[in-house]
Amino acid sequence: MTDFEAIRHEFPILERKTYLNSCSLGALSKRSEGYLADFVDRWHDMGASAWYSHWLGRAEELRGRVSTFLGATPHELALLPSTSASLAAVTESVEPDGRNRVVCTELDFPTLAYQWAVKPEIEVVVLRSPDGIRIDPEQFAEVVDERTLFLATSHVFFATGYEQDLNALSSIAEKAGAYSLIDGYQGAGQTQLSLPETGIDFYTTGPLKWLLGGPGLAYLYVRDALVEKLEPRLTSWFATKRQFDFDLQGFEYRDDARRFELGTPSLPTIHTALGGQEIIDEIGMRTILKRNHMLTEHLIGVAEAAGMSLTIADDEHRTFIVMIQHDDPSGAVKHLAAHDVIVDYRPGHIRVSPHFYNTTEELDLCVETLTNYVD
Ligand SMILES: Cc1ncc(COP(=O)(O)O)c(C=O)c1O
């Protein structure tokens, strides 16, 4: 049995605030803070020699831990600075072979479609949601064809929490000979993942949100069979086989997904991300999912009982992002913050995203405080 009350003490923000915004930024743990302090100490003590004796090892430890968490191998995982950088690395690594279309959806985070908005030679097809919550796999199947270079979309939509079916998406792309590229920033930590079993070609995520590791890093998974085939045209000295030869003429891609890397990774984040990932791994996704489902159902129940209207996915596709409809979301979020309740807003909605460290009492307080808001 996981003692969630004890786990709460790992996260100092929970003593100060009612923190319900993990889909923007996961809470910082004492463990992450301790690893960060260790990084700073070694910097003071050893300077650059800490690179070889400690820091490169920490990066590999993180790569190992995260790839296991994703059901993959370290061979298939690159460390990059942001989701946008991961997406750019992927788009710059494939040959169009006469294909000039990318299919994404209006519910994706904009940085995804922007990758091709700046490439006039590519036509971006944006699928429209029938209800503002979901996109059906059949909608992709209708338009993904021999002209499609990428089926590019989210695992979980950032504004509705709807989880898409990765296996369905990968097979639609594969049938058309297109690549499947998934923005999984809201997927990892909200779902049980075993990426090689999904058939997805590329999946990018990172520690910022549900994995409790802070900003400055992204994880790019590249399907094993593709790793050695692709030659990214965005590159760096981390992508070459003999990184420390400093040979200008000797560039040769590494045999693993590190060929997608773009230079020195964010060391502070490697430390904070390790702390967050360790905690997630220790609790286990199965336990986290059970707890988060319970919290989300509770939130939905109290919000509806208070007369609020929600924009949420059906049970089968719902994750832990709950959108409460509101006429003045920015004012309401400020009101909540003034009462130490931290949530977020998107057009027409307040976005509440509980994680395992929250309690039902915190959700009650959030709804009650929101009820008291007078525009
Ligand atoms: C689904 C999704 N993709 C991408 C981003 C942002 O990516 P980047 O790391 O490039 O800032 C966010 C939010 O921060 C997001 O929710």
The ligand as an SDF file (V2000), in Angstrom:
LIG
                    3D

 16 16  0  0  0  0  0  0  0  0999 V2000
    1.3150   18.7950  -25.4530 C   0  0  0  0  0  0  0  0  0  0  0  0
    2.3850   19.8570  -25.3310 C   0  0  0  0  0  0  0  0  0  0  0  0
    3.3510   19.9200  -26.2700 N   0  0  0  0  0  0  0  0  0  0  0  0
    4.3270   20.8280  -26.2120 C   0  0  0  0  0  0  0  0  0  0  0  0
    4.3850   21.7450  -25.1730 C   0  0  0  0  0  0  0  0  0  0  0  0
    5.5170   22.7290  -25.1320 C   0  0  0  0  0  0  0  0  0  0  0  0
    6.6980   22.2060  -25.6470 O   0  0  0  0  0  0  0  0  0  0  0  0
    8.1360   22.8730  -25.5310 P   0  0  0  0  0  0  0  0  0  0  0  0
    8.9470   21.9290  -24.6820 O   0  0  0  0  0  0  0  0  0  0  0  0
    8.6580   22.9610  -26.8980 O   0  0  0  0  0  0  0  0  0  0  0  0
    7.9810   24.2190  -24.8790 O   0  0  0  0  0  0  0  0  0  0  0  0
    3.3900   21.7060  -24.1660 C   0  0  0  0  0  0  0  0  0  0  0  0
    3.3600   22.6010  -23.0150 C   0  0  0  0  0  0  0  0  0  0  0  0
    4.2880   23.0940  -22.4580 O   0  0  0  0  0  0  0  0  0  0  0  0
    2.3740   20.7370  -24.2620 C   0  0  0  0  0  0  0  0  0  0  0  0
    1.4060   20.6470  -23.3410 O   0  0  0  0  0  0  0  0  0  0  0  0
  1  2  1  0
  2  3  1  0
  2 15  2  0
  3  4  2  0
  4  5  1  0
  5  6  1  0
  5 12  2  0
  6  7  1  0
  7  8  1  0
  8  9  2  0
  8 10  1  0
  8 11  1  0
 12 13  1  0
 12 15  1  0
 13 14  2  0
 15 16  1  0
M  END
$$$$
